[in-house]
Amino acid sequence: MVNHYIIDMFSQSVKHAIQAMIYLTLHHDKKVMVNKIAEDYDIPRFYLAKIVQTLVKHGLITSTRGRNGGIKLNRPAKDIRIIDIIKIIDPPPEKEMCLFGLDVCSDSVPCPVHDVWKTMKADFNENLINQNLEALAKKVNLKHELLQSTPHTK
């Protein structure tokens, strides 16, 4: 039996920020209440509100208060890269850390899996740089359509 391990690369905050941004992309024609996103994605409301504040501060989202208020994307989804969202929510560390948490990891001071990890990380980052929010939202929407049309098995 082969065990598959997935490295959880993103913090919960990054995941929730991307979920909120996808939601806004799929509902781009109107302002959305933070409470609605929190409810639909089962994210604590105040936690999501803090994430949204950060996205507003960095200009990815606009926020309007009041009866007709809500949030929406500040620019077209095709112009927002996933890496931009990640860097805003979780800025990269000042020094490269080891995959195993063994302190600094670099070409001059490599960990046991440095070369493999370096290649994987570079490929992954390249994909994030080239992936925009519009494309990601379309894929998520397609996934939801497939889930609705396919019987689920446990």
DONUVEX-197984 format. One record per residue: x, y, z of N, C-alpha, C in turn. Coordinates in steps of 0.001 Angstrom, whole numbers, plus 500000, padded with zeros to 6 digits. Each point is the difference from the previous one (the first is absolute). Layout:
REM DONUVEX-197984
    neast   nnorth      nup   caeast   canorth     caup    ceast   cnorth      cup
        X        Y        Z        X         Y        Z        X        Y        Z
...
//
This chain:
REM DONUVEX-197984
    neast   nnorth      nup   caeast   canorth     caup    ceast   cnorth      cup
   500838   498824   500000   499162    501176   500000   500887   501246   500000
   499683   500957   499146   500753    501242   499904   499251   501083   500758
   500716   500687   500853   499416    501138   500710   500284   501260   499214
   499025   500852   499895   500163    501270   499308   499947   501113   501033
   501033   500789   500043   500058    501116   500919   499900   501288   499211
   499180   500867   500484   499833    501301   499363   500569   501045   500943
   500855   500807   499483   500569    501079   500787   498992   501136   499986
   499547   500380   501156   499036    501089   500112   500762   501314   499891
   500093   500501   498767   500872    501126   499711   499426   501352   500400
   498696   500101   500094   499394    501301   500259   499338   500032   501367
   500061   501151   500620   499323    500198   501280   498485   500039   499766
   499267   499846   501077   498535    500116   499912   499619   501381   499482
   500738   501018   500401   499692    501368   499560   500122   500128   498486
   501041   499426   499427   500167    500035   498538   498863   499245   499322
   499682   498838   500510   498901    499214   499410   498696   500779   500030
   499709   500629   501142   498757    500768   500118   500017   501240   499114
   501149   500633   499869   500107    501170   499118   499727   499592   498553
   500578   498889   499569   499775    499530   498630   498541   499608   499806
   499413   499341   500991   498575    499645   499904   499141   501248   499848
   500281   501018   500804   499218    501247   499925   500178   500663   498642
   501220   500007   499496   500264    500625   498697   499310   499234   498870
   499988   498684   500091   499273    499191   499008   498509   500328   500068
   499470   500071   501206   498582    500328   500182   499674   501342   499338
   500851   500999   500251   499770    501317   499403   500106   499946   498480
   500870   499168   499486   500131    499849   498550   498734   499379   499413
   499482   498996   500665   498793    499328   499501   498753   500863   500154
   500063   501002   500882   498877    500917   500221   500423   501433   499663
   500766   500156   498930   500617    501284   499646   499012   501097   499655
   498769   499649   499714   499014    500983   499565   499332   500750   501149
   500368   499662   501253   499356    500673   501133   500933   500032   501206
   499666   500864   500949   500725    500033   501270   499507   498843   500854
   500912   499425   500758   499681    498835   500822   500322   500320   501454
   499157   499549   500894   500245    500192   501429   501010   498950   500483
   500912   500428   500857   500993    499079   500564   499295   498854   500717
   498895   500296   500675   499243    498963   500711   499551   498883   499063
   499620   500358   498784   499526    499004   499027   501140   499062   499598
   501173   500561   499739   501153    499170   499636   500361   499100   501177
   500033   500572   501197   500343    499235   501203   499034   498834   500189
   498722   500266   499788   498986    498966   500152   500150   498910   498933
   500160   500401   498749   500082    499029   498903   501249   499126   500060
   501106   500552   500517   501250    499240   500088   500294   499503   501413
   499077   500246   500928   500157    499565   501388   501308   500534   500607
   500194   501307   499853   501160    500696   500549   499489   500889   501133
   500668   500025   501139   499566    500923   501061   499936   501440   499465
   498888   500653   500258   499708    501318   499419   501050   501055   500342
   500389   500091   501269   500960    501034   500398   501391   499707   499435
   500324   498731   499902   501280    499571   499412   500061   500421   498529
   498924   499727   499264   499947    500388   498588   500013   501522   499863
   499330   500698   500900   499981    501473   499945   501415   500568   500114
   500836   499409   500841   501401    500444   500134   500773   499744   498704
   499773   498861   499395   500660    499670   498729   499566   500997   498930
   498713   500284   499949   499458    500956   499023   500609   501385   500221
   500164   500411   501247   500638    501290   500285   501389   500073   499367
   500739   498924   500109   501352    499956   499426   499934   500102   498481
   499061   499295   499386   499847    500045   498536   499555   501383   499531
   499174   500680   500797   499582    501376   499687   501202   500931   500105
   500756   499863   501072   501182    500844   500238   500998   499910   498843
   500099   498823   499383   500935    499795   498896   499364   500209   498622
   498757   500452   499971   499372    500391   498749   499430   498890   499131
   499864   498795   500528   499398    498928   499198   498476   500021   500069
   499476   500525   501096   498551    500049   500238   499624   501434   500363
   498787   500394   499620   499442    501259   500495   498874   499655   500964
   499805   500857   500957   498991    499773   501024   499130   501236   500120
   498690   499774   500065   499040    501088   500159   499135   499686   501208
   499899   500959   500904   499171    499806   501193   498566   500429   499711
   499125   499590   500886   498621    500469   499913   499046   498955   499465
   498764   500464   499805   498908    499108   499599   500268   499308   498672
   500562   500695   499054   500305    499405   498692   501481   499657   499885
   500625   499799   501135   501434    499756   500023   500365   498558   499707
   501274   499755   500117   500541    498681   499760   501402   500128   499443
   500517   498888   499511   501344    500002   499421   499947   499468   498580
   500974   500408   499213   500138    499486   498651   501456   500160   499572
   500352   499341   498923   501365    500110   499486   500268   501428   499564
   501206   500445   500205   500378    501366   499641   500519   500090   498564
   500334   498879   499412   500440    499969   498608   499571   498668   499395
   500084   499861   498684   499551    498758   499368   500739   498771   500540
   499269   498910   500170   500571    498758   500537   501162   499493   499147
   499964   500261   498712   501085    499542   499120   501311   500720   500293
   499921   501151   500704   501192    500780   500327   500522   499730   501409
   499357   499085   500708   500437    499657   501360   500598   498598   499972
   501272   499917   500346   500669    498702   500021   499853   499376   501391
   499929   498685   500047   499868    499291   501268   501190   500307   500905
   501176   500104   499413   501192    500303   500787   499880   501356   500697
   499284   500941   499389   499797    501317   500618   499211   499867   501303
   498973   499172   499968   499166    499779   501190   500839   499342   501096
   500763   498997   499621   500825    499275   500972   501008   500932   500658
   500683   500797   499188   501028    500902   500547   499414   501073   500912
   498786   500426   499737   499350    501002   500850   499632   499399   501354
   499457   498809   499985   499528    499378   501242   501160   499402   500803
   500894   499311   499338   501164    499385   500655   501266   500389   499244
   500579   501140   500321   501227    500399   499300   501071   498913   500130
   500841   499851   498976   501024    498951   500054   500999   500265   501125
   500559   498937   500565   500986    500188   501071   501258   500681   499460
   500711   500663   500899   501225    500703   499597   501084   499032   499553
   500032   498805   500582   500999    499008   499599   499308   498694   499664
   500583   499260   499091   499447    498713   499586   500083   499004   501157
   498881   499378   500288   499975    499017   501072   499966   498595   499408
   500494   499080   500777   500036    498598   499597   498594   499413   499990
   499741   499129   499064   498720    499308   499913   499698   499254   501296
   501036   499479   500642   499839    499245   501243   500105   500875   501249
   500159   501307   499806   500134    500894   501138   501364   499930   500650
   501012   499608   499237   501354    499851   500528   500816   501280   499837
   499421   501127   500313   500680    501289   499933   500129   500469   498553
   501035   500735   499704   500206    500585   498675   500302   498897   498987
   499493   500196   498795   500261    499047   498915   500323   500825   498754
   501171   499795   499452   500411    500759   498821   500942   499145   499167
   500387   500530   498842   500954    499274   499158   501327   499765   500732
   500404   500962   500832   501280    499847   500709   499879   499174   501283
   498777   499932   500555   499751    499198   501204   498724   499178   499757
   500088   498943   499172   498803    499248   499619   499537   498997   501055
   498689   499795   500028   499446    498927   500824   500016   498715   499159
   499607   498864   500570   500064    498739   499257   499166   499952   498714
   498935   500789   499908   499158    499965   498795   500021   501335   499261
   501005   500800   500234   500070    501354   499457   499809   500062   498486
   500761   499202   499268   499948    500093   498535   498626   499626   499452
   499402   498956   500542   498666    499576   499555   498970   501063   500354
   500043   500474   501248   499046    501000   500471   500137   501316   499238
   501233   500393   499707   500251    501246   499272   499328   499951   498621
   500131   498883   499317   499387    499839   498679   498473   500004   500101
   499472   499252   500958   498548    499948   500175   499437   501375   500340
   500675   500707   500891   499544    501323   500419   500038   500998   498839
   501056   499931   499201   500111    500897   498841   498869   499741   499009
   499705   498737   499721   498900    499654   499091   498663   500484   500553
   499801   499774   501283   498753    500398   500643   499839   501515   499960
   501055   500728   500361   499945    501467   499973   499743   500524   498595
   500599   499378   499007   499786    500414   498604   498520   499852   499629
   499385   498909   500447   498574    499799   499735   499152   501050   500704
   500360   500354   501228   499248    501023   500733   500149   501367   499353
   501177   500292   499486   500233    501280   499347   499149   500110   498735
   499846   498893   499295   499253    500002   498738   498504   499768   500178
   499565   499646   501175   498581    499708   500255   499295   501275   500457
   498968   500394   499266   499255    501178   500446   498675   499585   500630
   499406   500932   500702   498778    499728   500750   498837   499599   499100
   499906   500616   498836   498913    499670   499072   500073   498535   499570
   501185   499534   499628   500172    498609   499567   499710   499041   501149
   500474   500325   501194   499757    499145   501153   498512   499924   500315
   499315   501125   499959   498557    500026   500288   499220   499173   498978
   500406   500055   498735   499333    499186   498966   500169   498512   500298
   501197   499615   500433   500254    498596   500328   499197   499565   501227
   499902   500880   500986   499216    499693   501194   498524   499874   499638
   499513   500892   499148   498610    499945   499563   499719   498696   499259
   500906   499589   499129   499865    498723   499286   499979   498842   500986
   500851   500054   501002   500031    498954   501024   498647   499910   500699
   499423   501151   500369   498694    500007   500664   498920   499401   499107
   500050   500305   498708   499037    499430   499054   500151   498480   499921
   501237   499531   499977   500250    498554   499970   499506   499329   501274
   500232   500629   501133   499543    499434   501270   498482   499897   500051
   499313   500991   499423   498544    499989   500008   499424   498948   499057
   500747   499679   498939   499479    499059   499008   500491   498563   500212
   500896   499787   500947   500573    498683   500228   499519   499453   501331
   499516   498724   499996   499620    499399   501293   501237   499841   500888
   499843   500286   501275   501125    499940   500926   500069   498634   500669
   501189   499502   500123   500209    498752   500738   501033   500280   501083
   499893   499277   501073   500955    500189   501106   501134   499021   499897
//
